[in-house]
Amino acid sequence: MSAHLRNLNEVLRDETIQRARIRAALKDGPKTLPEIAQSLHAPVREVTLWVMAMRRYGRIEEKPKGREDDYYQYALVEGKQ
C-alpha cells in the first residue's frame, strides 16, 4: 500500500482553494476532520492543515467534545464566511 504524500508546500498552497470547499462541506452542520476529508475526497492529513489554518483565523471553530466522541467537530463561525 503506497500512498503518495504531497509536498507540504503544495498542500499549503491549496489552502486558499480548499477554503470554499470546506465552507460548503460545513454549511449543513458541524463535521469531524475525517468527514470533511471524505466530502472533499482529500487525505485527512491535508484537510487537518487547512482546517487548522481556518480555525486559527476564526473562520471555523471546534465544538465541545463529549468523552465518548473520538473526534472534535468543526463548524463555521457566523459572519466569518
C-alpha positions as CSV (number, residue, x, y, z in Angstrom):
1,M,0.0,0.0,0.0
2,S,1.9,3.0,-1.3
3,A,0.2,6.3,-0.6
4,H,1.5,9.4,-2.3
5,L,2.3,12.2,0.1
6,R,2.3,15.6,-1.4
7,N,5.0,18.1,-0.6
8,L,4.0,20.4,2.3
9,N,4.3,23.5,0.1
10,E,1.8,22.1,-2.4
11,V,-0.6,21.3,0.4
12,L,-0.3,24.8,1.9
13,R,-0.7,26.4,-1.5
14,D,-4.0,24.6,-1.9
15,E,-5.5,26.0,1.3
16,T,-6.9,29.1,-0.4
17,I,-8.6,26.9,-3.0
18,Q,-9.9,24.4,-0.5
19,R,-11.3,27.1,1.9
20,A,-14.5,27.4,-0.1
21,R,-14.9,23.7,-0.4
22,I,-14.5,23.3,3.4
23,R,-17.1,26.0,4.0
24,A,-19.5,24.2,1.6
25,A,-18.9,20.9,3.4
26,L,-19.8,22.6,6.8
27,K,-22.9,24.5,5.6
28,D,-25.2,21.7,6.6
29,G,-23.7,21.4,10.1
30,P,-20.5,20.5,12.1
31,K,-18.3,17.7,10.8
32,T,-15.2,15.9,12.0
33,L,-11.9,16.0,10.1
34,P,-12.5,12.5,8.6
35,E,-16.0,13.6,7.5
36,I,-14.6,16.8,5.9
37,A,-11.9,14.8,4.2
38,Q,-14.4,12.4,2.8
39,S,-16.6,15.1,1.4
40,L,-13.5,16.8,-0.2
41,H,-12.0,13.5,-1.4
42,A,-8.8,14.6,0.2
43,P,-6.4,13.0,2.7
44,V,-7.2,13.7,6.4
45,R,-3.5,14.8,6.7
46,E,-4.1,17.7,4.2
47,V,-7.5,18.6,5.5
48,T,-6.1,18.9,9.0
49,L,-3.7,21.6,7.9
50,W,-6.4,23.5,6.0
51,V,-8.9,23.3,8.9
52,M,-6.4,24.4,11.5
53,A,-5.5,27.4,9.3
54,M,-9.2,28.4,9.1
55,R,-9.6,27.8,12.8
56,R,-6.5,30.0,13.6
57,Y,-8.1,32.9,11.7
58,G,-11.5,32.5,13.3
59,R,-13.4,31.2,10.2
60,I,-14.3,27.9,11.9
61,E,-14.5,26.7,15.4
62,E,-14.3,23.4,17.2
63,K,-17.4,22.3,19.1
64,P,-17.2,20.9,22.6
65,K,-16.4,17.2,22.5
66,G,-18.1,14.6,24.7
67,R,-15.9,11.9,26.4
68,E,-17.3,9.2,24.1
69,D,-16.5,11.1,20.9
70,D,-13.3,10.2,19.1
71,Y,-13.0,13.5,17.1
72,Y,-13.8,17.1,17.5
73,Q,-16.4,18.5,15.2
74,Y,-15.8,21.8,13.4
75,A,-18.4,24.4,12.4
76,L,-18.5,27.7,10.6
77,V,-18.3,30.8,12.6
78,E,-21.2,33.1,11.8
79,G,-20.3,36.2,10.0
80,K,-16.9,34.9,9.0
81,Q,-17.8,33.0,5.9
